[in-house]
């Protein structure tokens, strides 16, 4: 964001180029870290459009299209498809607390309406309150167009059951940086990461090693990144990561209300994590 709170599209374009140079495999845009709850529909769509345009096919773009209204989620997904996004991320509807059947019907309706844009489900009950049960995921894994899930509970036993029982062509991605390496070593396909916003090259290397089953190398990188995994959540995401990105000169740190700047007391904690991981030298 610019200092006045408007979307800083030139900075977004620079970030995309930097991520591609640093080895990021896929760009997730307008998610939690991208302040999706505070951008309006027009801004949401323009962020997707600009991201696809700037990526220029160099890496895939996964567009955050989630909403607690099924109709709005379909509208966003259709827009993302029309401007060339490669996939859509669809979060469990938040606040209205749908039942398991309601969740199934929500995602199924989106897939039927925009089935040619592959959908990754997103389960993060710490934010949505509603939790997607294992059996619901398995039902949805059989729906054409639904290709995977971002599993952000951090529960590795739960992730193992998903990996054990999923269809062969259904991907399990972590959405929890501290436990992502474990999920991948158990057979998961990758990590949709907060830490990667400031350390994309290291996260790319960690994922490559973990998916390949190289536990020694994956854990070596994990140990380096643990301070970031923890302290980028010293206050609710994206508050610490936006401050860290500003500290690294990647973009401005402006937040839109009701999110506020990282507190004075938390700043040394995040700065120390950046230094411990070798991202700050002075």
C-alpha positions in Angstrom: 0.0 0.0 0.0 1.0 3.6 -0.5 1.2 5.8 2.5 -2.4 7.0 1.8 -3.6 3.4 1.8 -4.1 3.0 -1.9 -2.8 -0.1 -3.6 0.9 0.3 -4.7 0.8 -1.5 -8.1 4.4 -0.5 -9.1 5.7 -2.1 -5.9 3.5 -5.2 -6.6 5.1 -5.5 -10.0 8.6 -5.2 -8.5 7.8 -7.9 -5.9 6.6 -10.3 -8.6 9.9 -9.9 -10.5 11.9 -10.3 -7.3 10.0 -13.5 -6.4 10.6 -15.0 -9.8 14.3 -14.1 -9.6 14.5 -15.7 -6.1 13.0 -19.0 -7.3 9.3 -18.8 -6.1 7.4 -21.5 -7.9 3.9 -20.0 -7.9 2.6 -16.6 -6.9 -0.4 -16.6 -4.5 -2.1 -13.3 -4.7 -4.9 -11.6 -2.7 -4.6 -14.1 0.2 -4.4 -13.2 3.9 -0.9 -11.7 3.6 -2.2 -9.7 0.6 -4.8 -8.1 2.8 -7.7 -9.7 1.0 -10.2 -8.7 3.7 -9.6 -5.0 3.3 -9.4 -4.6 -0.5 -12.7 -3.9 -2.3 -13.9 -6.1 -5.2 -12.5 -3.8 -7.9 -9.1 -3.7 -6.2 -9.2 -7.4 -5.6 -9.7 -8.0 -9.3 -7.1 -5.5 -10.4 -4.5 -7.0 -8.2 -5.1 -10.4 -9.8 -5.0 -8.8 -13.3 -1.8 -6.9 -12.7 -0.2 -10.0 -11.1 -1.0 -12.2 -14.1 0.2 -9.4 -16.5 3.5 -9.0 -14.6 4.2 -12.7 -14.2 3.9 -13.1 -18.0 3.7 -16.8 -17.7 7.1 -17.2 -16.1 5.5 -18.8 -13.0 1.8 -19.8 -12.4 -0.5 -17.4 -10.5 -2.9 -18.7 -8.0 -5.6 -16.1 -7.4 -7.2 -15.8 -4.0 -10.9 -15.9 -4.9 -12.5 -16.9 -1.5 -15.5 -15.2 0.0 -18.2 -16.0 2.5 -20.7 -15.6 -0.3 -20.7 -18.4 -2.9 -21.9 -15.9 -5.6 -19.0 -13.5 -4.9 -16.5 -16.4 -4.9 -17.8 -17.5 -8.3 -17.6 -13.9 -9.6 -14.0 -13.5 -8.5 -13.1 -16.9 -9.9 -14.6 -16.1 -13.3 -12.7 -12.8 -13.4 -9.4 -14.6 -12.5 -10.0 -17.2 -15.2 -10.7 -14.5 -17.8 -7.5 -12.5 -17.1 -5.3 -15.7 -17.3 -4.8 -16.9 -13.7 -3.6 -20.5 -13.5 -5.6 -21.6 -10.4 -7.8 -20.3 -7.7 -7.5 -20.6 -3.9 -10.9 -20.9 -2.2 -11.0 -20.5 1.6 -13.7 -22.1 3.8 -16.4 -19.4 4.2 -15.7 -17.3 7.2 -18.0 -15.8 9.9 -21.3 -17.4 8.7 -20.0 -20.9 9.9 -21.5 -23.2 7.2 -22.1 -26.8 8.1 -20.1 -29.6 6.4 -22.8 -30.0 3.8 -22.9 -26.2 3.3 -19.1 -26.2 2.7 -19.4 -29.1 0.3 -22.2 -27.4 -1.7 -20.2 -24.1 -1.7 -17.1 -25.5 -3.2 -19.0 -27.8 -5.5 -21.0 -24.8 -6.9 -17.8 -22.9 -7.6 -16.2 -25.9 -9.3 -19.3 -26.4 -11.5 -19.4 -22.7 -12.4 -15.7 -22.2 -13.0 -14.4 -25.8 -13.4 -11.8 -24.8 -16.0 -9.8 -22.9 -13.3 -8.3 -25.5 -11.0 -9.3 -25.0 -7.4 -7.2 -25.4 -4.3 -9.3 -25.6 -1.1 -8.1 -23.7 1.9 -8.8 -24.9 5.4 -7.7 -22.4 8.2 -10.1 -22.7 11.1 -8.1 -20.4 13.2 -9.3 -17.6 11.0 -12.6 -18.9 9.5 -13.9 -20.6 12.7 -15.5 -23.2 10.5 -13.4 -26.3 10.1 -13.4 -28.5 7.0 -13.7 -32.1 8.1 -11.6 -34.9 6.6 -14.6 -36.6 5.1 -15.7 -33.3 3.4 -12.2 -32.9 1.9 -12.4 -36.5 0.5 -15.9 -35.8 -1.0 -14.6 -32.6 -2.6 -11.5 -34.3 -3.9 -13.8 -36.3 -6.2 -15.3 -33.1 -7.7 -13.9 -32.3 -11.1 -11.8 -29.1 -11.1 -10.9 -29.4 -7.4 -7.2 -30.3 -7.4 -5.8 -29.9 -3.9 -6.0 -28.3 -0.4 -4.0 -25.8 1.5 -4.1 -27.5 4.9 -3.3 -24.8 7.5 -4.2 -26.4 10.8 -0.6 -27.4 11.5 -1.9 -30.9 12.6 0.5 -33.4 11.1 -1.6 -36.5 12.0 -4.5 -34.8 10.2 -2.3 -34.1 7.2 -1.1 -37.7 7.2 -4.7 -39.0 6.9 -5.3 -36.7 4.0 -2.1 -37.9 2.3 -3.0 -41.5 3.0 -6.6 -41.4 1.7 -6.5 -38.7 -1.1 -6.9 -39.6 -4.8 -3.7 -39.9 -6.6 -4.1 -36.6 -8.5 -5.2 -34.5 -5.5 -2.4 -32.4 -3.9 -1.9 -31.7 -0.2 -0.1 -28.3 0.5 0.9 -27.0 3.9 -0.4 -23.6 4.9 1.5 -23.6 8.2 5.2 -22.7 7.9 6.4 -24.2 11.2 5.1 -27.7 10.3 5.3 -27.5 6.5 8.5 -29.5 6.3 7.0 -32.4 8.2 3.9 -32.4 5.9 6.1 -32.5 2.8 8.3 -35.2 4.2 5.1 -37.2 4.9 4.3 -37.0 1.2 2.7 -33.5 0.7 3.3 -31.6 -2.5 4.4 -28.2 -1.2 3.9 -25.2 1.0 1.8 -22.0 0.5 4.0 -19.8 2.7 4.1 -16.6 4.8 7.9 -16.9 5.4 8.4 -17.0 1.6 7.4 -13.4 1.5 10.7 -12.4 3.0 12.8 -15.5 2.3 11.6 -17.0 -1.0 14.9 -18.6 -2.1 15.3 -20.5 1.2 11.7 -21.6 1.2 12.0 -22.8 -2.4 15.1 -24.8 -1.5 13.4 -26.2 1.6 10.4 -27.3 -0.4 12.5 -28.9 -3.2 14.5 -30.9 -0.6 11.4 -32.0 1.4 9.3 -33.0 -1.5 12.3 -35.0 -2.8 12.5 -36.8 0.6 15.9 -35.2 1.5 15.2 -34.9 5.2 18.7 -33.9 6.1 18.8 -30.9 3.8 15.2 -29.9 4.4 15.8 -29.8 8.2 19.0 -27.9 7.8 17.1 -25.1 6.1 14.2 -25.5 8.5 16.5 -24.8 11.4 17.7 -21.6 9.8 14.2 -20.4 9.2 12.6 -21.3 12.5 12.9 -17.8 14.0 11.0 -16.4 11.0 8.3 -19.1 11.1 7.7 -18.1 14.7 8.2 -14.4 14.9 6.3 -13.5 11.7 3.3 -14.4 13.8 4.2 -12.4 16.9 1.2 -10.3 15.9 -1.6 -11.4 13.4 -0.5 -11.9 9.8 0.2 -9.8 7.8 1.3 -7.2 10.4 4.8 -8.6 11.1 5.5 -9.6 7.5 4.6 -6.2 6.1 6.9 -4.6 8.6 9.6 -7.0 7.7 9.2 -6.4 4.0 9.5 -2.6 4.6 12.6 -3.2 6.7 14.1 -5.2 3.8 13.2 -2.4 1.3 10.8 -4.6 -0.6 7.6 -2.5 -0.2 6.0 0.0 2.1 4.6 -1.1 5.4 1.2 0.7 5.3 -1.7 -1.3 6.7 -5.4 -0.8 6.2 -7.6 -0.5 9.3 -8.5 -2.5 11.3 -4.9 -3.8 10.9 -2.3 -1.5 12.5 1.4 -1.2 12.3 3.6 -3.7 14.2 3.9 -2.5 17.8 7.1 -0.9 19.0 7.7 -3.8 21.4 7.5 -6.4 18.7 9.8 -4.8 16.2 13.1 -5.9 17.8 11.7 -9.5 17.8 11.0 -9.5 14.1 14.3 -7.7 13.3 16.2 -10.2 15.3 14.6 -13.0 13.3 15.6 -11.4 10.1 19.2 -11.1 11.3 19.3 -14.7 12.6 18.2 -15.9 9.1 20.8 -13.7 7.4 18.4 -11.4 5.7 19.7 -8.2 7.5 23.4 -7.5 7.6 23.4 -4.0 9.0 
